[in-house]
Amino acid sequence: MSTVSGSDSTRPPASGVRLTYDDFVQFPEDGKRHELIDGEHYVTAAPNTRHQRVVTRLTGLLWSFLQRHRLGEVFVAPFDVVFSDTDVVEPDLLFISPARAADTLTDANMRGAPDLVVEVGSPSTRKVDETTKRRLYERHGVGEYWVADPELDEIKVYRRAGDRFERVALLSAEQGDVLTSPLFPGLELPLTDVFAE
């Protein structure tokens, strides 16, 4: 998966004008991921096969667990998460509890912070995922953020501590690590399953 910045026609003008959700809904349905962060247009190419396998496995493992335990729902991209008029993203995967869903889930999108956001990255998206998006999710109240790296078979786990994220784990399939979270009591996700070929 590679990241390309928006073209000149989609980037905010140098005058400081920022794009809004009204602009966002006009973007083409071209198979790419379009997002706004602080009014700046980010475009990511369609994901590769490895990325899709990891997203599908994580979604399936979480979905199966949630079917048994009824703790909430998972959604996958494309699904708009509208934090503000100038912050609109489409995380690879998100989890929302019934309590949050009642306040944020609409027929068209989510307007507010999910309990969990998962981004499956690549070398070209690493900086955006681990800095720009991490700060965005932190600022808007996401409870937990997982950054999965399919090249290294690793997942970094960031968890809210007050008004900030704290990195609580760096897990590796090679080390046989198992992902757990207080959001999903009793769930154990072996990284060897998440990153299986």
C-alpha positions as MATLAB code, in Angstrom:
seq = 'MSTVSGSDSTRPPASGVRLTYDDFVQFPEDGKRHELIDGEHYVTAAPNTRHQRVVTRLTGLLWSFLQRHRLGEVFVAPFDVVFSDTDVVEPDLLFISPARAADTLTDANMRGAPDLVVEVGSPSTRKVDETTKRRLYERHGVGEYWVADPELDEIKVYRRAGDRFERVALLSAEQGDVLTSPLFPGLELPLTDVFAE';
ca = [
       0.000    0.000    0.000;
       1.522    3.283   -0.953;
       0.661    6.776    0.025;
       0.504    9.618   -2.389;
      -0.279   13.093   -1.275;
      -3.275   14.720   -2.786;
      -2.757   16.355   -6.144;
      -2.474   20.126   -6.413;
      -6.201   20.306   -7.023;
      -7.002   18.484   -3.782;
      -4.379   19.924   -1.446;
      -5.377   22.950    0.598;
      -4.181   26.169   -1.043;
      -1.112   27.823    0.448;
      -3.397   30.551    1.794;
      -4.302   28.244    4.681;
      -7.765   27.276    3.408;
      -8.661   23.859    4.770;
     -10.928   21.279    3.184;
     -14.072   20.214    5.043;
     -16.456   17.269    5.144;
     -18.538   18.982    2.434;
     -15.464   18.792    0.181;
     -14.746   15.227    1.328;
     -18.080   13.841    0.158;
     -17.317   15.219   -3.328;
     -14.098   13.203   -3.721;
     -14.260   10.563   -6.476;
     -15.024    6.924   -5.772;
     -11.807    5.774   -7.417;
     -10.793    2.797   -5.271;
      -8.386    4.899   -3.229;
      -8.737    5.939    0.387;
      -9.382    9.664    0.787;
      -9.023   11.207    4.234;
      -8.888   14.680    5.772;
      -6.565   15.430    8.660;
      -6.581   19.030    9.855;
      -8.225   19.910    6.538;
      -5.406   18.398    4.463;
      -6.303   15.793    1.855;
      -4.495   12.438    2.139;
      -4.852    9.844   -0.614;
      -3.754    6.228   -0.208;
      -3.655    3.760   -3.081;
      -5.747    0.609   -2.971;
      -4.254   -1.878   -0.491;
      -2.131   -4.839   -1.533;
      -2.927   -8.513   -0.979;
      -0.936   -8.921    2.247;
      -2.622   -5.865    3.762;
      -6.060   -7.213    2.901;
      -5.280  -10.624    4.379;
      -4.228   -9.082    7.694;
      -7.304   -6.819    7.816;
      -9.567   -9.758    6.973;
      -8.001  -12.028    9.620;
      -8.189   -9.376   12.341;
     -11.771   -8.555   11.416;
     -12.765  -12.224   11.380;
     -11.113  -12.974   14.721;
     -12.716   -9.956   16.392;
     -16.095  -10.537   14.742;
     -16.194  -14.165   15.914;
     -15.363  -13.128   19.464;
     -17.980  -10.353   19.426;
     -20.657  -12.758   18.160;
     -20.179  -14.808   21.315;
     -19.717  -11.948   23.777;
     -21.884   -9.105   22.396;
     -19.490   -6.326   23.360;
     -20.033   -4.198   20.251;
     -19.385   -4.117   16.516;
     -16.446   -4.020   14.118;
     -16.401   -2.018   10.885;
     -13.867   -1.973    8.059;
     -12.873    0.622    5.467;
     -14.394    2.275    3.663;
     -16.394    3.683    6.568;
     -16.199    7.381    7.413;
     -15.200    8.392   10.917;
     -16.014   12.092   11.230;
     -14.153   13.602   14.168;
     -14.755   17.184   13.051;
     -15.549   19.095    9.895;
     -11.841   18.972    8.921;
     -10.909   15.534   10.332;
     -12.456   12.611    8.457;
     -10.697    9.241    8.237;
     -11.387    5.694    7.073;
      -9.502    3.364    9.420;
      -8.755   -0.139    8.191;
     -10.771   -1.512   11.105;
     -12.570   -0.070   14.099;
     -14.478   -1.361   17.096;
     -17.318    0.474   18.790;
     -19.044   -0.507   22.024;
     -22.832   -0.165   22.395;
     -22.365    2.790   24.770;
     -20.361    4.759   22.198;
     -22.514    3.604   19.298;
     -25.575    5.150   20.910;
     -23.920    8.591   20.788;
     -21.881    8.406   17.585;
     -23.154    5.855   15.061;
     -25.417    7.187   12.291;
     -26.872    5.566    9.182;
     -24.164    7.240    7.080;
     -21.035    7.230    9.258;
     -19.585    7.519   12.727;
     -19.451   10.984   14.282;
     -17.011   10.681   17.132;
     -14.304    8.428   18.477;
     -14.342    4.629   18.225;
     -13.195    2.568   21.197;
     -10.488    0.996   19.011;
      -8.878    1.941   15.704;
      -6.599   -0.439   13.781;
      -4.382    0.645   10.898;
      -2.476   -1.935    8.861;
       0.520   -0.109    7.495;
       3.348   -0.336    5.025;
       6.706    1.427    4.705;
       5.033    4.223    2.756;
       2.263    4.787    5.337;
       4.339    4.194    8.489;
       5.012    7.871    9.259;
       1.384    8.895    8.769;
       0.082    5.922   10.797;
       2.515    6.321   13.677;
       2.648   10.097   13.954;
      -0.092   12.010   12.132;
      -2.911    9.519   12.691;
      -1.764    8.542   16.167;
      -1.918   12.204   17.213;
      -5.303   12.631   15.530;
      -6.772    9.586   17.296;
      -5.243   10.676   20.587;
      -6.634   14.214   20.231;
     -10.162   13.021   19.437;
     -10.511   10.491   22.272;
      -9.971    7.066   20.670;
      -9.498    4.592   23.518;
      -6.985    2.255   21.921;
      -4.948    2.241   18.698;
      -3.246   -0.756   17.083;
      -0.700   -0.302   14.289;
      -0.104   -3.587   12.471;
       3.029   -4.008   10.359;
       2.620   -6.893    7.858;
       6.261   -6.682    6.770;
       7.619   -7.241   10.275;
       4.616   -9.248   11.572;
       4.323   -6.856   14.519;
       1.577   -4.877   16.227;
       2.142   -1.774   18.339;
      -0.568   -1.162   20.911;
      -1.298    2.355   22.125;
      -3.760    2.813   24.974;
      -5.278    5.961   26.403;
      -3.749    7.126   29.677;
      -5.596   10.289   30.647;
      -5.604   12.573   27.623;
      -2.605   10.889   25.934;
      -1.725    7.579   24.305;
       0.860    5.381   25.929;
       2.503    2.588   23.953;
       1.798   -0.425   26.122;
       3.087   -3.198   23.859;
       5.161   -4.067   20.822;
       4.105   -7.580   19.887;
       5.722   -9.920   17.380;
       4.599  -13.099   15.620;
       8.220  -14.262   15.597;
       8.273  -14.107   19.408;
       4.959  -15.975   19.654;
       3.241  -12.970   21.258;
      -0.499  -12.908   21.942;
      -2.536   -9.698   21.761;
      -5.015   -9.021   24.548;
      -6.991   -5.907   25.411;
      -9.231   -4.740   28.256;
     -11.767   -3.890   25.535;
     -12.210   -7.629   24.891;
     -12.006   -9.569   28.180;
     -10.986  -13.152   27.476;
      -9.847  -12.562   23.894;
      -6.396  -13.831   22.941;
      -5.116  -13.098   19.431;
      -1.933  -15.033   18.619;
       0.028  -12.916   16.168;
       0.928  -16.091   14.291;
      -2.811  -16.295   13.405;
      -3.073  -12.608   12.503;
      -0.057  -12.737   10.181;
      -0.449  -16.313    8.884;
       0.462  -16.734    5.204;
];
